[in-house]
Amino acid sequence: MNAMTLIVKQGTLKQGSILVIGESYTKIKNMYDDAGNELKEAKPGDAVQIMGIPNIPAAGDFIYEV
């Protein structure tokens, strides 16, 4: 299982949201903060770790929520 850390730049990221990452997509199943606590949502400026990413993007790639 792949995991990645991202910083929410705009809006609110919620557990269950769909992310488009380059040419792939995934549904957020688990999301954790920097202390390892599970989150239901993340606001702008929050750094979160997302689990279950099919392909790890390159650093600096944009990730969009649909």
C-alpha positions as CSV (number, residue, x, y, z in Angstrom):
1,M,0.0,0.0,0.0
2,N,1.4,3.4,-1.0
3,A,1.1,6.5,1.1
4,M,1.9,10.1,0.4
5,T,1.9,13.3,2.4
6,L,0.3,16.5,1.0
7,I,-0.5,20.0,2.1
8,V,-4.1,21.2,1.6
9,K,-3.8,24.4,-0.3
10,Q,-7.4,25.4,-0.9
11,G,-10.8,24.1,0.4
12,T,-11.5,21.2,2.7
13,L,-10.3,17.7,2.0
14,K,-12.6,15.1,3.4
15,Q,-12.3,11.3,4.0
16,G,-14.2,9.6,1.1
17,S,-13.3,12.4,-1.5
18,I,-11.9,11.4,-4.9
19,L,-8.5,12.6,-5.9
20,V,-7.1,12.9,-9.4
21,I,-3.4,12.5,-9.4
22,G,-1.9,12.8,-12.9
23,E,-3.5,10.1,-15.0
24,S,-4.8,8.1,-12.0
25,Y,-7.4,8.6,-9.4
26,T,-8.2,7.2,-5.9
27,K,-10.8,7.6,-3.1
28,I,-9.4,8.7,0.2
29,K,-9.9,5.8,2.6
30,N,-7.7,6.9,5.4
31,M,-6.2,10.3,6.2
32,Y,-3.8,11.0,9.1
33,D,-2.2,14.1,10.6
34,D,1.5,14.5,11.4
35,A,1.0,12.9,14.8
36,G,-0.6,9.8,13.3
37,N,-4.2,10.6,14.4
38,E,-6.9,9.7,11.9
39,L,-8.7,12.7,10.4
40,K,-12.2,13.0,8.9
41,E,-11.3,16.4,7.2
42,A,-8.4,18.7,6.6
43,K,-8.4,22.5,6.1
44,P,-6.0,24.7,4.2
45,G,-2.5,24.6,5.6
46,D,-2.9,21.1,7.1
47,A,-0.4,18.5,6.2
48,V,-2.0,15.1,5.8
49,Q,-0.9,11.6,4.9
50,I,-3.2,9.7,2.5
51,M,-3.1,5.9,2.3
52,G,-3.8,3.7,-0.7
53,I,-2.5,5.9,-3.5
54,P,-2.1,3.7,-6.7
55,N,0.9,5.7,-8.1
56,I,3.1,8.0,-6.1
57,P,3.3,11.4,-8.0
58,A,6.5,13.3,-8.4
59,A,7.3,16.1,-5.9
60,G,5.4,19.2,-6.8
61,D,2.7,17.6,-8.9
62,F,-0.8,18.9,-8.5
63,I,-3.5,16.8,-7.0
64,Y,-7.2,17.7,-7.6
65,E,-10.3,16.8,-5.6
66,V,-13.4,16.0,-7.5
